[in-house]
Amino acid sequence: MSEAQTNKENGRSMDPLATWREMRDSYLDTWSKAMIGVVNTDAYAKSTGAMLNGMLNVAAPMRDMMHDAMV
């Protein structure tokens, strides 16, 4: 913002999106704290590991087929 847009009464810049930015920052902070609480649990680690194992088991035949075709 330019110096011409400074509010002379309180010396703060007149930012029309300041309220929106504050709401966005608050929203992101709330979600961040919630996700940190969920992701830092043993149950989440176990479920993610099980999902990854399942995906790797499904992909194994295709991976082996591609390996055999390339060699």
Jmol script that loads the backbone (N, CA, C; Angstrom):
load data "model"
ATOM      1  N   MET A   1       0.841  -1.166   0.000  1.00  0.00           N
ATOM      2  CA  MET A   1       0.000   0.000   0.000  1.00  0.00           C
ATOM      3  C   MET A   1       0.891   1.236   0.000  1.00  0.00           C
ATOM      4  N   SER A   2       0.418   2.276  -0.613  1.00  0.00           N
ATOM      5  CA  SER A   2       1.200   3.504  -0.687  1.00  0.00           C
ATOM      6  C   SER A   2       0.976   4.351   0.551  1.00  0.00           C
ATOM      7  N   GLU A   3       1.850   5.322   0.723  1.00  0.00           N
ATOM      8  CA  GLU A   3       1.734   6.226   1.866  1.00  0.00           C
ATOM      9  C   GLU A   3       0.464   7.061   1.774  1.00  0.00           C
ATOM     10  N   ALA A   4      -0.030   7.290   0.564  1.00  0.00           N
ATOM     11  CA  ALA A   4      -1.238   8.099   0.390  1.00  0.00           C
ATOM     12  C   ALA A   4      -2.463   7.397   0.951  1.00  0.00           C
ATOM     13  N   GLN A   5      -2.408   6.100   1.089  1.00  0.00           N
ATOM     14  CA  GLN A   5      -3.558   5.349   1.582  1.00  0.00           C
ATOM     15  C   GLN A   5      -3.496   5.118   3.087  1.00  0.00           C
ATOM     16  N   THR A   6      -2.647   5.807   3.769  1.00  0.00           N
ATOM     17  CA  THR A   6      -2.543   5.663   5.218  1.00  0.00           C
ATOM     18  C   THR A   6      -3.617   6.493   5.897  1.00  0.00           C
ATOM     19  N   ASN A   7      -4.278   5.896   6.862  1.00  0.00           N
ATOM     20  CA  ASN A   7      -5.318   6.598   7.605  1.00  0.00           C
ATOM     21  C   ASN A   7      -4.650   7.612   8.524  1.00  0.00           C
ATOM     22  N   LYS A   8      -5.014   8.877   8.397  1.00  0.00           N
ATOM     23  CA  LYS A   8      -4.368   9.941   9.163  1.00  0.00           C
ATOM     24  C   LYS A   8      -4.778   9.935  10.632  1.00  0.00           C
ATOM     25  N   GLU A   9      -5.921   9.374  10.960  1.00  0.00           N
ATOM     26  CA  GLU A   9      -6.383   9.389  12.343  1.00  0.00           C
ATOM     27  C   GLU A   9      -5.597   8.427  13.228  1.00  0.00           C
ATOM     28  N   ASN A  10      -5.363   7.215  12.748  1.00  0.00           N
ATOM     29  CA  ASN A  10      -4.687   6.232  13.601  1.00  0.00           C
ATOM     30  C   ASN A  10      -3.373   5.725  13.018  1.00  0.00           C
ATOM     31  N   GLY A  11      -2.977   6.185  11.861  1.00  0.00           N
ATOM     32  CA  GLY A  11      -1.694   5.819  11.284  1.00  0.00           C
ATOM     33  C   GLY A  11      -1.634   4.419  10.699  1.00  0.00           C
ATOM     34  N   ARG A  12      -2.748   3.705  10.641  1.00  0.00           N
ATOM     35  CA  ARG A  12      -2.761   2.360  10.075  1.00  0.00           C
ATOM     36  C   ARG A  12      -3.136   2.427   8.610  1.00  0.00           C
ATOM     37  N   SER A  13      -2.630   1.490   7.826  1.00  0.00           N
ATOM     38  CA  SER A  13      -2.982   1.490   6.411  1.00  0.00           C
ATOM     39  C   SER A  13      -4.421   1.013   6.256  1.00  0.00           C
ATOM     40  N   MET A  14      -5.069   1.513   5.243  1.00  0.00           N
ATOM     41  CA  MET A  14      -6.465   1.152   4.984  1.00  0.00           C
ATOM     42  C   MET A  14      -6.465  -0.037   4.033  1.00  0.00           C
ATOM     43  N   ASP A  15      -6.532  -1.205   4.581  1.00  0.00           N
ATOM     44  CA  ASP A  15      -6.518  -2.430   3.792  1.00  0.00           C
ATOM     45  C   ASP A  15      -7.923  -3.012   3.768  1.00  0.00           C
ATOM     46  N   PRO A  16      -8.580  -2.982   2.609  1.00  0.00           N
ATOM     47  CA  PRO A  16      -9.955  -3.497   2.553  1.00  0.00           C
ATOM     48  C   PRO A  16     -10.048  -5.009   2.769  1.00  0.00           C
ATOM     49  N   LEU A  17      -8.955  -5.719   2.622  1.00  0.00           N
ATOM     50  CA  LEU A  17      -8.979  -7.173   2.778  1.00  0.00           C
ATOM     51  C   LEU A  17      -8.411  -7.644   4.113  1.00  0.00           C
ATOM     52  N   ALA A  18      -8.154  -6.726   5.022  1.00  0.00           N
ATOM     53  CA  ALA A  18      -7.551  -7.098   6.307  1.00  0.00           C
ATOM     54  C   ALA A  18      -8.435  -8.065   7.087  1.00  0.00           C
ATOM     55  N   THR A  19      -9.722  -7.819   7.122  1.00  0.00           N
ATOM     56  CA  THR A  19     -10.642  -8.705   7.848  1.00  0.00           C
ATOM     57  C   THR A  19     -10.646 -10.093   7.223  1.00  0.00           C
ATOM     58  N   TRP A  20     -10.665 -10.130   5.900  1.00  0.00           N
ATOM     59  CA  TRP A  20     -10.645 -11.416   5.205  1.00  0.00           C
ATOM     60  C   TRP A  20      -9.358 -12.171   5.517  1.00  0.00           C
ATOM     61  N   ARG A  21      -8.233 -11.493   5.524  1.00  0.00           N
ATOM     62  CA  ARG A  21      -6.954 -12.139   5.835  1.00  0.00           C
ATOM     63  C   ARG A  21      -6.940 -12.675   7.263  1.00  0.00           C
ATOM     64  N   GLU A  22      -7.493 -11.922   8.193  1.00  0.00           N
ATOM     65  CA  GLU A  22      -7.558 -12.385   9.582  1.00  0.00           C
ATOM     66  C   GLU A  22      -8.417 -13.636   9.697  1.00  0.00           C
ATOM     67  N   MET A  23      -9.562 -13.653   8.998  1.00  0.00           N
ATOM     68  CA  MET A  23     -10.431 -14.836   9.018  1.00  0.00           C
ATOM     69  C   MET A  23      -9.712 -16.029   8.393  1.00  0.00           C
ATOM     70  N   ARG A  24      -9.022 -15.797   7.280  1.00  0.00           N
ATOM     71  CA  ARG A  24      -8.288 -16.871   6.614  1.00  0.00           C
ATOM     72  C   ARG A  24      -7.203 -17.427   7.527  1.00  0.00           C
ATOM     73  N   ASP A  25      -6.440 -16.553   8.153  1.00  0.00           N
ATOM     74  CA  ASP A  25      -5.373 -16.997   9.047  1.00  0.00           C
ATOM     75  C   ASP A  25      -5.928 -17.777  10.234  1.00  0.00           C
ATOM     76  N   SER A  26      -7.035 -17.317  10.780  1.00  0.00           N
ATOM     77  CA  SER A  26      -7.665 -18.013  11.900  1.00  0.00           C
ATOM     78  C   SER A  26      -8.164 -19.392  11.461  1.00  0.00           C
ATOM     79  N   TYR A  27      -8.784 -19.454  10.288  1.00  0.00           N
ATOM     80  CA  TYR A  27      -9.293 -20.708   9.727  1.00  0.00           C
ATOM     81  C   TYR A  27      -8.153 -21.707   9.521  1.00  0.00           C
ATOM     82  N   LEU A  28      -7.061 -21.249   8.902  1.00  0.00           N
ATOM     83  CA  LEU A  28      -5.930 -22.133   8.641  1.00  0.00           C
ATOM     84  C   LEU A  28      -5.257 -22.580   9.933  1.00  0.00           C
ATOM     85  N   ASP A  29      -5.181 -21.698  10.908  1.00  0.00           N
ATOM     86  CA  ASP A  29      -4.589 -22.052  12.196  1.00  0.00           C
ATOM     87  C   ASP A  29      -5.428 -23.114  12.904  1.00  0.00           C
ATOM     88  N   THR A  30      -6.742 -22.964  12.850  1.00  0.00           N
ATOM     89  CA  THR A  30      -7.640 -23.939  13.473  1.00  0.00           C
ATOM     90  C   THR A  30      -7.491 -25.309  12.823  1.00  0.00           C
ATOM     91  N   TRP A  31      -7.508 -25.357  11.487  1.00  0.00           N
ATOM     92  CA  TRP A  31      -7.354 -26.627  10.784  1.00  0.00           C
ATOM     93  C   TRP A  31      -5.979 -27.231  11.032  1.00  0.00           C
ATOM     94  N   SER A  32      -4.957 -26.392  11.086  1.00  0.00           N
ATOM     95  CA  SER A  32      -3.608 -26.884  11.337  1.00  0.00           C
ATOM     96  C   SER A  32      -3.521 -27.572  12.694  1.00  0.00           C
ATOM     97  N   LYS A  33      -4.057 -26.938  13.717  1.00  0.00           N
ATOM     98  CA  LYS A  33      -4.030 -27.530  15.058  1.00  0.00           C
ATOM     99  C   LYS A  33      -4.827 -28.831  15.105  1.00  0.00           C
ATOM    100  N   ALA A  34      -5.974 -28.851  14.434  1.00  0.00           N
ATOM    101  CA  ALA A  34      -6.801 -30.061  14.420  1.00  0.00           C
ATOM    102  C   ALA A  34      -6.079 -31.205  13.710  1.00  0.00           C
ATOM    103  N   MET A  35      -5.471 -30.917  12.573  1.00  0.00           N
ATOM    104  CA  MET A  35      -4.791 -31.962  11.819  1.00  0.00           C
ATOM    105  C   MET A  35      -3.542 -32.466  12.536  1.00  0.00           C
ATOM    106  N   ILE A  36      -2.831 -31.584  13.210  1.00  0.00           N
ATOM    107  CA  ILE A  36      -1.666 -32.020  13.986  1.00  0.00           C
ATOM    108  C   ILE A  36      -2.111 -32.989  15.074  1.00  0.00           C
ATOM    109  N   GLY A  37      -3.237 -32.699  15.707  1.00  0.00           N
ATOM    110  CA  GLY A  37      -3.762 -33.585  16.740  1.00  0.00           C
ATOM    111  C   GLY A  37      -4.157 -34.944  16.198  1.00  0.00           C
ATOM    112  N   VAL A  38      -4.686 -34.984  14.981  1.00  0.00           N
ATOM    113  CA  VAL A  38      -5.121 -36.247  14.384  1.00  0.00           C
ATOM    114  C   VAL A  38      -3.930 -37.043  13.861  1.00  0.00           C
ATOM    115  N   VAL A  39      -3.028 -36.373  13.164  1.00  0.00           N
ATOM    116  CA  VAL A  39      -1.927 -37.056  12.494  1.00  0.00           C
ATOM    117  C   VAL A  39      -0.886 -37.584  13.477  1.00  0.00           C
ATOM    118  N   ASN A  40      -0.759 -36.973  14.611  1.00  0.00           N
ATOM    119  CA  ASN A  40       0.245 -37.401  15.588  1.00  0.00           C
ATOM    120  C   ASN A  40      -0.275 -38.476  16.535  1.00  0.00           C
ATOM    121  N   THR A  41      -1.094 -39.383  16.027  1.00  0.00           N
ATOM    122  CA  THR A  41      -1.601 -40.472  16.856  1.00  0.00           C
ATOM    123  C   THR A  41      -1.134 -41.812  16.296  1.00  0.00           C
ATOM    124  N   ASP A  42      -1.076 -42.793  17.163  1.00  0.00           N
ATOM    125  CA  ASP A  42      -0.673 -44.133  16.750  1.00  0.00           C
ATOM    126  C   ASP A  42      -1.718 -44.758  15.828  1.00  0.00           C
ATOM    127  N   ALA A  43      -2.979 -44.485  16.090  1.00  0.00           N
ATOM    128  CA  ALA A  43      -4.048 -45.038  15.251  1.00  0.00           C
ATOM    129  C   ALA A  43      -3.929 -44.534  13.814  1.00  0.00           C
ATOM    130  N   TYR A  44      -3.603 -43.272  13.644  1.00  0.00           N
ATOM    131  CA  TYR A  44      -3.444 -42.716  12.295  1.00  0.00           C
ATOM    132  C   TYR A  44      -2.260 -43.373  11.589  1.00  0.00           C
ATOM    133  N   ALA A  45      -1.160 -43.549  12.307  1.00  0.00           N
ATOM    134  CA  ALA A  45       0.019 -44.179  11.710  1.00  0.00           C
ATOM    135  C   ALA A  45      -0.291 -45.607  11.278  1.00  0.00           C
ATOM    136  N   LYS A  46      -1.018 -46.341  12.116  1.00  0.00           N
ATOM    137  CA  LYS A  46      -1.368 -47.724  11.774  1.00  0.00           C
ATOM    138  C   LYS A  46      -2.302 -47.779  10.567  1.00  0.00           C
ATOM    139  N   SER A  47      -3.302 -46.911  10.527  1.00  0.00           N
ATOM    140  CA  SER A  47      -4.242 -46.936   9.403  1.00  0.00           C
ATOM    141  C   SER A  47      -3.565 -46.507   8.108  1.00  0.00           C
ATOM    142  N   THR A  48      -2.675 -45.539   8.175  1.00  0.00           N
ATOM    143  CA  THR A  48      -1.951 -45.115   6.980  1.00  0.00           C
ATOM    144  C   THR A  48      -1.024 -46.229   6.505  1.00  0.00           C
ATOM    145  N   GLY A  49      -0.378 -46.913   7.433  1.00  0.00           N
ATOM    146  CA  GLY A  49       0.479 -48.039   7.070  1.00  0.00           C
ATOM    147  C   GLY A  49      -0.305 -49.165   6.424  1.00  0.00           C
ATOM    148  N   ALA A  50      -1.482 -49.457   6.955  1.00  0.00           N
ATOM    149  CA  ALA A  50      -2.318 -50.513   6.372  1.00  0.00           C
ATOM    150  C   ALA A  50      -2.771 -50.130   4.966  1.00  0.00           C
ATOM    151  N   MET A  51      -3.127 -48.867   4.778  1.00  0.00           N
ATOM    152  CA  MET A  51      -3.544 -48.401   3.463  1.00  0.00           C
ATOM    153  C   MET A  51      -2.387 -48.494   2.465  1.00  0.00           C
ATOM    154  N   LEU A  52      -1.201 -48.111   2.894  1.00  0.00           N
ATOM    155  CA  LEU A  52      -0.029 -48.178   2.025  1.00  0.00           C
ATOM    156  C   LEU A  52       0.301 -49.622   1.670  1.00  0.00           C
ATOM    157  N   ASN A  53       0.239 -50.521   2.648  1.00  0.00           N
ATOM    158  CA  ASN A  53       0.497 -51.937   2.358  1.00  0.00           C
ATOM    159  C   ASN A  53      -0.504 -52.485   1.352  1.00  0.00           C
ATOM    160  N   GLY A  54      -1.762 -52.136   1.516  1.00  0.00           N
ATOM    161  CA  GLY A  54      -2.777 -52.583   0.567  1.00  0.00           C
ATOM    162  C   GLY A  54      -2.512 -52.067  -0.835  1.00  0.00           C
ATOM    163  N   MET A  55      -2.151 -50.810  -0.937  1.00  0.00           N
ATOM    164  CA  MET A  55      -1.872 -50.224  -2.242  1.00  0.00           C
ATOM    165  C   MET A  55      -0.655 -50.884  -2.890  1.00  0.00           C
ATOM    166  N   LEU A  56       0.377 -51.128  -2.101  1.00  0.00           N
ATOM    167  CA  LEU A  56       1.573 -51.773  -2.644  1.00  0.00           C
ATOM    168  C   LEU A  56       1.292 -53.212  -3.064  1.00  0.00           C
ATOM    169  N   ASN A  57       0.439 -53.914  -2.316  1.00  0.00           N
ATOM    170  CA  ASN A  57       0.075 -55.282  -2.691  1.00  0.00           C
ATOM    171  C   ASN A  57      -0.713 -55.312  -3.992  1.00  0.00           C
ATOM    172  N   VAL A  58      -1.575 -54.343  -4.196  1.00  0.00           N
ATOM    173  CA  VAL A  58      -2.352 -54.275  -5.435  1.00  0.00           C
ATOM    174  C   VAL A  58      -1.445 -53.903  -6.606  1.00  0.00           C
ATOM    175  N   ALA A  59      -0.469 -53.042  -6.376  1.00  0.00           N
ATOM    176  CA  ALA A  59       0.409 -52.573  -7.445  1.00  0.00           C
ATOM    177  C   ALA A  59       1.526 -53.558  -7.772  1.00  0.00           C
ATOM    178  N   ALA A  60       1.790 -54.516  -6.907  1.00  0.00           N
ATOM    179  CA  ALA A  60       2.919 -55.432  -7.102  1.00  0.00           C
ATOM    180  C   ALA A  60       2.851 -56.209  -8.416  1.00  0.00           C
ATOM    181  N   PRO A  61       1.721 -56.807  -8.799  1.00  0.00           N
ATOM    182  CA  PRO A  61       1.697 -57.542 -10.068  1.00  0.00           C
ATOM    183  C   PRO A  61       2.009 -56.647 -11.273  1.00  0.00           C
ATOM    184  N   MET A  62       1.482 -55.446 -11.275  1.00  0.00           N
ATOM    185  CA  MET A  62       1.746 -54.527 -12.385  1.00  0.00           C
ATOM    186  C   MET A  62       3.217 -54.112 -12.395  1.00  0.00           C
ATOM    187  N   ARG A  63       3.770 -53.865 -11.214  1.00  0.00           N
ATOM    188  CA  ARG A  63       5.177 -53.493 -11.111  1.00  0.00           C
ATOM    189  C   ARG A  63       6.061 -54.627 -11.631  1.00  0.00           C
ATOM    190  N   ASP A  64       5.744 -55.852 -11.237  1.00  0.00           N
ATOM    191  CA  ASP A  64       6.528 -57.001 -11.694  1.00  0.00           C
ATOM    192  C   ASP A  64       6.409 -57.186 -13.204  1.00  0.00           C
ATOM    193  N   MET A  65       5.213 -57.002 -13.739  1.00  0.00           N
ATOM    194  CA  MET A  65       5.003 -57.129 -15.172  1.00  0.00           C
ATOM    195  C   MET A  65       5.805 -56.069 -15.937  1.00  0.00           C
ATOM    196  N   MET A  66       5.807 -54.842 -15.439  1.00  0.00           N
ATOM    197  CA  MET A  66       6.578 -53.769 -16.076  1.00  0.00           C
ATOM    198  C   MET A  66       8.075 -54.061 -15.978  1.00  0.00           C
ATOM    199  N   HIS A  67       8.506 -54.583 -14.845  1.00  0.00           N
ATOM    200  CA  HIS A  67       9.922 -54.920 -14.673  1.00  0.00           C
ATOM    201  C   HIS A  67      10.340 -55.992 -15.668  1.00  0.00           C
ATOM    202  N   ASP A  68       9.517 -57.033 -15.817  1.00  0.00           N
ATOM    203  CA  ASP A  68       9.835 -58.113 -16.749  1.00  0.00           C
ATOM    204  C   ASP A  68       9.847 -57.613 -18.188  1.00  0.00           C
ATOM    205  N   ALA A  69       8.969 -56.697 -18.532  1.00  0.00           N
ATOM    206  CA  ALA A  69       8.913 -56.168 -19.893  1.00  0.00           C
ATOM    207  C   ALA A  69      10.116 -55.282 -20.198  1.00  0.00           C
ATOM    208  N   MET A  70      10.643 -54.618 -19.201  1.00  0.00           N
ATOM    209  CA  MET A  70      11.761 -53.703 -19.422  1.00  0.00           C
ATOM    210  C   MET A  70      13.113 -54.412 -19.429  1.00  0.00           C
ATOM    211  N   VAL A  71      13.189 -55.580 -18.826  1.00  0.00           N
ATOM    212  CA  VAL A  71      14.484 -56.268 -18.709  1.00  0.00           C
ATOM    213  C   VAL A  71      14.680 -57.255 -19.813  1.00  0.00           C
TER     214      VAL A  71
END
end "model"
wireframe off; spacefill off
backbone 0.3
color backbone group
